[in-house]
Amino acid sequence: MSATTTRKTSNDSRNVQNPPPVARKRNSLAKGHLPRWAVPGIAAASLILGAAASTLGGFSVATLAIYTAIIFVIASTVITTLVEGPRQGRNALATNLVYAAFLLALIPLASVLFTVLQKGLPGINTHFLFHSMNGITGAVDNASVEDGTPVLGGAYHAVIGTLLITLWSTVISVPVGMLTAIYLVEYGKNGPLARAITFFVDVMTGIPSIVAGLFATALFAVLMGPTARMGIVAAVALSVLMIPTVVRSTEEMLKIVPNELREAAYALGVRKWRTIAKVVIPTAISGIASGVTLAIARVIGETAPILVTAGLANNINVNVFGNWMATLPTFIYYQILTPTSPTNVDPSIQRAWAAALLLIIMVMVLNLGARLVAGLFAPKKGR
Amino acid sequence: MSKRIDVKDLNVYYSKFLAVEDVNIEIEAKSVTAFIGPSGCGKSTFLRTLNRMHEVIPGGRVEGEVLLDGDNLYESGVDPVTVRSQIGMVFQRPNPFPTMSIKDNVLAGVKLNGKKISRSDADSLVEKSLRGANLWNEVKDRLDKPGSGLSGGQQQRLCIARTIAVKPQVILMDEPCSALDPISTLAIEDLINELKSEFTVVIVTHNMQQAARVSDKTAFFNIAGTGKPGKLIEYAETATIFSNPAVKATEDYVSGRFG
């Protein structure tokens, strides 16, 4: 649109310089164009109309936004169709719908981040980060509410538990998942076994997390007796959830490694397993790393399988092979469901929100870490 | 450093489909042999059977014998890995390893096999191989940069350097210039002429001028029709193939009258 305007001005100035007043020839290829102010203009008009419409049935920001959006989409489509033609009109409609969907998807994300930051930040302090709930009773919370002293008790034990359990489930699922994917892509060759594995991996992807938890509990009940609840049981439950994700993403990444690279290595007299280990996997490692991170992010927030496998602890436990453990999700769950002080729930709610913020930060750090790893390992470009 | 290849009654299959039928050919040591023929006639397929790369493709198998200085490549008990370390291959599209530097690409055959090599030996092998591929002067200042940053022609010469670094007896080239511009093609053709002094070279090409320029002997492959197997029609001195072929089909093909 800016191109049109500049062309117009330069034509005008040329007409001024060349006296013979030839009528400026219209470009036969050009059609009607909406002026530049049309979109903001329609938006402003829709906003006014939307405000009017929303006041009719009791004003609220939500109805204002909805009415404005609807009026804008209809008005801009109709006006563009009238001025620029039906194809441009359909283009305007599709463009607006795409943007609307994008904004709609952004709302929950922004809202979650905002709420968690708003409610969680007050609870984040060094005491919260480096102390467990050990010895924090209802009396302590009552005292801090009545005297206005800082809330005591923290999520240190839950952070430790989350990190340890996630670490162990990663240690279990990454080798299993990666080797499965290597079998599927490099050795299985779409044979009956490979097809069966693919099918069951797909089934596993859909397993409800509580079922994975029950499976791990049952497995360890058989192995170690019915009361076996500890971190490693939770790690096994989570790895049941992680393995299919790791298999899937690794498989996709290995598939897009060009066959030419494998053949190049074979032609140099390199054995198949060395080709896989030193050519195929390094080429795909950045994608595999981000796939593993996504798998970790999927399980780090799991609550139900942790509750049935690792129980709940208020004290710090760094031994995944003995005693109950807490993780951030179970910590949040219990702080909300059974506040430490039933009469004064505010300290518990504050701790829950702070723990939620910690969990989001952990997932974010994990994602950033994966990007870093991906960047470090990615095939190098440039001269 | 170079061996001859004798092929006896070779049939090449993709699963049940017979792709190339009954090939008999003797390839001299320290010579350049060109395979020409229309697309789909099986010359690339046949080339890949010469270092057992054909069986990498699912369903790929052969019947018959390929003798490298008298030793049958397809005898039971022969490890394809040993065969491939003696008979190297350069592919149609340059395929340097994207995760490796130029230097590591040249050393790939050594390093990927987990062999220990001293720093000085590695450096001299890199220089010798890159000089052998006429690439040393262009890349000597950036050996640690990624190989994928080179131009297409340079990448292809890097792949040749990588192949000669493992000191094979024979080098197979599958249309090595088809993705390159004329100047890079010329560089590769010059290189093939030099490689002849040390290696046996077999090259598949669609470019008949190229076959005429670089090869000592030329083999013409043809196919009777879609779904029929490719056959070796004529194999003779390059000059004979291009000036006085014995078979009508060869004459039609090299003079541009076919079909």
Boltz contact constraints between the chains, C-beta under 6 A:
constraints:
  - contact:
      token1: [A, 189]
      token2: [B, 58]
      max_distance: 6.0
  - contact:
      token1: [A, 260]
      token2: [B, 95]
      max_distance: 6.0
  - contact:
      token1: [A, 261]
      token2: [B, 95]
      max_distance: 6.0
  - contact:
      token1: [A, 264]
      token2: [B, 95]
      max_distance: 6.0
  - contact:
      token1: [A, 267]
      token2: [B, 84]
      max_distance: 6.0
  - contact:
      token1: [A, 267]
      token2: [B, 89]
      max_distance: 6.0
  - contact:
      token1: [A, 268]
      token2: [B, 108]
      max_distance: 6.0
  - contact:
      token1: [A, 268]
      token2: [B, 109]
      max_distance: 6.0
  - contact:
      token1: [A, 268]
      token2: [B, 166]
      max_distance: 6.0
  - contact:
      token1: [A, 269]
      token2: [B, 81]
      max_distance: 6.0
  - contact:
      token1: [A, 269]
      token2: [B, 84]
      max_distance: 6.0
  - contact:
      token1: [A, 269]
      token2: [B, 85]
      max_distance: 6.0
  - contact:
      token1: [A, 270]
      token2: [B, 112]
      max_distance: 6.0
  - contact:
      token1: [A, 270]
      token2: [B, 113]
      max_distance: 6.0
  - contact:
      token1: [A, 271]
      token2: [B, 81]
      max_distance: 6.0
  - contact:
      token1: [A, 274]
      token2: [B, 112]
      max_distance: 6.0
  - contact:
      token1: [A, 278]
      token2: [B, 112]
      max_distance: 6.0
  - contact:
      token1: [A, 282]
      token2: [B, 99]
      max_distance: 6.0
  - contact:
      token1: [A, 283]
      token2: [B, 99]
      max_distance: 6.0
  - contact:
      token1: [A, 379]
      token2: [B, 98]
      max_distance: 6.0
  - contact:
      token1: [A, 379]
      token2: [B, 99]
      max_distance: 6.0
  - contact:
      token1: [A, 380]
      token2: [B, 146]
      max_distance: 6.0
  - contact:
      token1: [A, 382]
      token2: [B, 149]
      max_distance: 6.0
  - contact:
      token1: [A, 383]
      token2: [B, 149]
      max_distance: 6.0
